[in-house]
C-alpha cells in the first residue's frame, strides 16, 4: 500500500500580545504590528511574508495567525523579540503552533468572556 503524505503549506500560531494594544484595536492593527516587527528584524524579505490574522480577541489579547510553512521561524523569532510598539512596552508570546487549525481548538478554548479554558479529550 502506497501512502501519500500531504505537506501543509501553512502553519497556524496562537499568540498572546501583552501591552501596547487596547480593546479598540482591530485585526488590521495586529497585521500592522506584525508587519512592523517583521520589517524591523528581517527587512523587506520579512515584510513580504503573507501572515494572515484569522481571529483577534482583544480582551485576552489572543490572535490566531496563518503563516506560510517556510516563514514560521522568521515570524516566530520576530514576534518573540518584540519589546516595544508605539513607544509602549509590548511582548508577544507564542502559545501554540500547529499545521492544523483544528488542533489549536482541541487543546484550548477561549470563552466569549476571554477566559482561557484547558480541555482534554477522553
N, C-alpha and C positions, 0 to 999 in steps of 0.2 A: 504494500500500500504506500503510495507516494503522498506525502503531506506538503502542502503549500503554505508557507508562512508569510503572512502579510506584514510588511514593515509599516509601522504607523508613521504618518507624515507629521503629526503634531504631538506635542506633549501639553498637558494641562497642569497649571500651577495654581494652587490655592495660597494666596498671600495675605498677610495682615500688615496694614500700614498704621504706624503709631506716630502721631504728631503731624503738624503742617497742613492737615486737611480737616475740613469740618463737614457737618451733615449736609450742607448745601452743595457740596462738590458732586459732580456727575461723572459718568463713565468717560466723557471727553477729557475731564480734568485728570483722571487717572491715566488715560492714554498719554496726555501731555507730560505728566510726571515720568512715566516710563520712557518716553522718547528722550526727554531731557537727561535722564540718568544714563541711558544707553549711549547718547552722544558724548556725554562728559567722559565716560570710561573707554568707549570703543570707537569714537569718532563717527564719521558718516556711514561706515560699514555697520556699526551697531544701530544707528538710527534707521537704517534701511530694513532692519528685521521687521517682519509683519507680526506684531503682537496684538492680539485682539482681547479686549476686555469683555468677557461674556456676561459677567454679573458684578455689581458693586453694591455692597451692603454697608452704608455709611456708619450705622450705629456701632457695629463691632469693628469696622474698618477692614472688612474682608472683601477681597476681589478674586474672581476666577479668571485666569488668563489662558488663552490658547497661543502656544508658541511653536514655531517650526522646530521639528526634532533636532535639526542640526544647529539651532541657535540657542538651545536651552542653557548651555554653560555660560554663554555671554550674558543672557538675560539674568540668570540666577546670580552671577557674580556682580553684575552692575546693581541689582536690586539690594543685595545684602551689604554692599559697600556704601550705600547712601547714608549720609549723616545730616544733611541739611537740604531743605527745599523751601523756596520762597522766603529765604532768610529766617527760617524757623527750624528747630531740631526735628528730625524725621528719621525713622527707622522702618525698614521693611523686613519682615521675616517670612521665609517660605515655609508654610505649614505642611504642605503635601505636594507631591509631584506624581503624575501618572500618565500613562499613554492612553488611558480611557477615562472619559469624563464621568461615566457611571461609577467607577471605582472610588472617585472622590466623594460621591454621595453616600456610598455604603459605609465608609469609615466614620464620617462626621456629618452631622446635620446642624444647620443654623436655623433656629426658630425665627418666626417673624418678629419677636421681641429682641432678637440679636443674641440670644443665649446659645452658646456652643454646647451641643449635646454629644456625648460619646455613645456610639451604638455598637452593638456586636451582633454577629449572626449566630443562629443556633447551630 
